[in-house]
Amino acid sequence: MSSEYRLEMHDVVKTFPGVKALDHAQLRLRPGSVHALMGENGAGKSTLMKCMFGIYHMEEGEVIYEGERVQIKGPVDALRRGIAMVHQELQPIPERSIGENIYVGRYPTKQVGFLTLVDHEKMYQDAQEVLKEVHLDYDPRAKLGSLSVSQIQLVEIAKAVSAECKVLILDEPTSSLTAAEVEALFTIVSELREKGVSIVYISHKMDEILRISDEVTIMRDGQYIGTWDAKELTTDLIITKMVGRELSSMYPVRENHPGEVVLEVRDFTSINPKSFREASFNVRRGEILGVAGLVGAQRTELMEGLFGLRAHTRGTIAYLGRELTIHQPKDAIRNGIAMLTEDRRATGILGVLSIADNVSIASLNRYLRAGVLLDDKKIEDLVRENVEKLSIKTPSSKTQIQSLSGGNQQKVLFSRWLANSPDILILDEPTRGIDVGAKYEIYCIIAELAREGKSIIMVSSEMSELIGMSDRIMVMCDGRVTGFVEGNEANQENIMALATQF
């Protein structure tokens, strides 16, 4: 076997009920190289990595590791061989310490008489060293649950480094990181590359891929499309190869015409003094109102307050001039307000339930027979209509939603709320963790809803998305609304000026 590659995967096949997730997929990793793995959601990237890490067992194909054909029997076997993975969906143990989370399943031990005990002192010393190695100044004895999501993500990377890995898989590692934390991650990646570690980097963020990668492999529909030197690629080339077609524009032409004011919010203030306060704004019929701000601006908190997920002490919400009383989500839903939450896995999808269950869960009272029994036929018709309308790729309505790609999960969540015929949709990071092709489809759904006269409030951390999709942009800083920018006048400079207006 060639010594040019540390790890090779050939002709990998993996199927799930009704879905061929991998169809003779390929990957070759060189030592000391950052290898980007790209493709639309559902292309098979994470599935291929889970086969490499031993979470899934492939039905066909082979893995050649350091010149020998191997069978990776599970994650413990992968770690023993020097293959580590930082997953897109974190699974921390928040009530245990940082050190315990780093060494879970492989604690250092000591003998005390006839007993074998965890050597906590050595564990915390080793954890301190590995945290220093990745430039994290955290107390290894602190509870992991005391950290933010982005800090937990960095601890997961420290955990992988602690395994002295030769191959490191990073699946969407920057999805919850701040700009400063992204730079810290890139420093870690560069240092690991210099030490000869082979790094697989999965991301939908083109600027990251073109900046940090040496090679790029692109997959589509579970198949290997090709591998290229990163310096040969551009954003447009990557998109074309990923989706199999050219996207004429990143954003659809919008045909909405904002009309009368539908929603009026005045002096809305959180019960938490460190959260949103004195927020005032309005949304018009058929308008897409973007909401911008830096991390900590309290954008999500404000939206959750409007939807009844967070308590407020004062302020008013009026719909067409009629003041609303919203203390919990059912009050918002009853008044024609829907909310797509920021984290679809944690607070959106019901993972083990079917597509049909997930679509109908917020509107079950509409699908009752004699006010008691669910009308399965009506629910099936609802799902079929939305599958066609929103182009949801699923084997059947009975498929578990957790088996779908991120983009298709998000479309199911749109379907859930559209079943209630809301007038106002709050969309919090509607395209987070979704590839460029699926993003375009989501943008088209949003544009069509606005054209139909729905009022859209869209929170996004992607500046280009806000500028490309919004009629107006409301900017927040430190819990306050600091200003508005008309869509045709919006640019990064004037938005950032308002986002930093402490």
Secondary structure, 3 states (H helix, E strand, C coil): CCCCCCEEEEEEEEEECCEEEEEEEEEEECCCCEEEEECCCCCCHHHHHHHHCCCCCCCEEEEEECCEEECCCCHHHHHHHCEEEECCCCCCCCCCEHHHHHCCCCCCEEEECCEEEECHHHHHHHHHHHHHHCCCCCCCCCEHHHCCHHHHHHHHHHHHHHCCCCEEEEECCCCCCCHHHHHHHHHHHHHHHHCCCEEEEECCCHHHHHHHCCEEEEEECCEEEEEEEHHHCCHHHHHHHHHCCCCCCCCCCCCCCCCCEEEEEEEEEECCCCCCCCEEEEEECCCEEEEECCCCCCHHHHHHHHCCCCCEEEEEEEECCEEECCCCHHHHHHCCEEEECCCHHHHCCCCCCEHHHHHHCCCHHHHEECCCEECHHHHHHHHHHHHHHCCCCCCCCCCEHHHCCHHHHHHHHHHHHHCCCCCEEEEECCCCCCCHHHHHHHHHHHHHHHHCCCEEEEECCCHHHHHHHCCEEEEEECCEEEEEEEHHHCCHHHHHHHHCCC
